[in-house]
Amino acid sequence: MSQAHIMSLEEQAAISLKALEFKKQGNLDDYEKTIKQLPLPPYLAKAVKKYFGVDMLLKMGWNLSEAEAEFGVGWLSR
């Protein structure tokens, strides 16, 4: 079983700062792409899956590494 990478606070801060720079520049496309590199909290991923479905969760494009670490590999298909 592969283990999901848990992003450090430093990594999350660096991504957040990069995203904010894009937002300040008015570059909302790159802001959105960058901010979605941050892990979606597992409780939100679980709620989106439950209420909107796996397809919507995947379409949103968020980093799901923390949800995978918490719920296990293959949690989307269960």
Legacy VTK file of the C-alpha trace (Angstrom):
# vtk DataFile Version 3.0
C-alpha trace
ASCII
DATASET POLYDATA
POINTS 78 float
0.000 0.000 0.000
1.412 3.411 -0.927
1.477 6.078 1.716
0.111 9.515 0.870
2.425 12.459 1.348
1.331 14.640 4.225
2.197 18.208 3.351
4.120 20.124 5.995
2.925 23.473 7.293
5.907 25.075 5.563
4.866 23.558 2.232
1.288 24.700 2.763
2.445 28.224 3.654
4.612 28.434 0.530
1.713 27.357 -1.693
-0.630 29.797 0.040
1.789 32.699 -0.465
2.248 31.809 -4.124
-1.534 31.659 -4.584
-2.002 35.019 -2.873
0.541 36.586 -5.215
-1.461 35.348 -8.199
-4.626 36.747 -6.635
-2.988 40.142 -6.005
-1.968 40.217 -9.678
-5.553 39.490 -10.690
-4.543 36.118 -12.112
-7.484 34.136 -10.767
-6.923 31.072 -12.959
-3.426 30.497 -11.555
-4.687 31.409 -8.075
-7.305 28.648 -8.260
-4.878 26.079 -9.686
-2.342 26.875 -6.986
-4.702 26.991 -4.003
-6.119 23.594 -4.998
-2.664 22.104 -4.447
-3.393 22.436 -0.731
-4.902 19.321 0.809
-8.648 19.426 1.241
-9.369 18.585 4.896
-10.588 14.988 5.157
-13.899 15.951 6.769
-14.689 18.239 3.800
-13.640 15.615 1.266
-15.906 13.086 2.992
-18.832 15.533 3.036
-18.445 16.461 -0.641
-18.267 12.761 -1.547
-21.392 11.998 0.516
-23.564 14.905 -0.619
-22.317 15.589 -4.156
-20.623 12.357 -5.241
-17.186 11.163 -6.229
-17.382 12.702 -9.698
-17.962 16.184 -8.265
-15.168 15.731 -5.736
-12.722 14.731 -8.450
-13.937 17.459 -10.812
-13.203 20.074 -8.142
-9.526 19.197 -8.485
-8.411 19.522 -4.858
-5.453 17.669 -3.399
-6.970 14.650 -1.624
-3.768 13.332 -0.011
-4.885 13.952 3.575
-8.220 12.224 2.974
-6.379 9.263 1.472
-4.032 9.166 4.456
-6.969 9.234 6.882
-9.432 6.976 5.063
-7.010 4.701 3.188
-6.205 4.053 -0.433
-9.358 3.426 -2.429
-11.645 5.368 -0.088
-13.278 7.076 -3.054
-14.633 3.787 -4.378
-16.027 2.642 -1.017
LINES 1 79
78 0 1 2 3 4 5 6 7 8 9 10 11 12 13 14 15 16 17 18 19 20 21 22 23 24 25 26 27 28 29 30 31 32 33 34 35 36 37 38 39 40 41 42 43 44 45 46 47 48 49 50 51 52 53 54 55 56 57 58 59 60 61 62 63 64 65 66 67 68 69 70 71 72 73 74 75 76 77
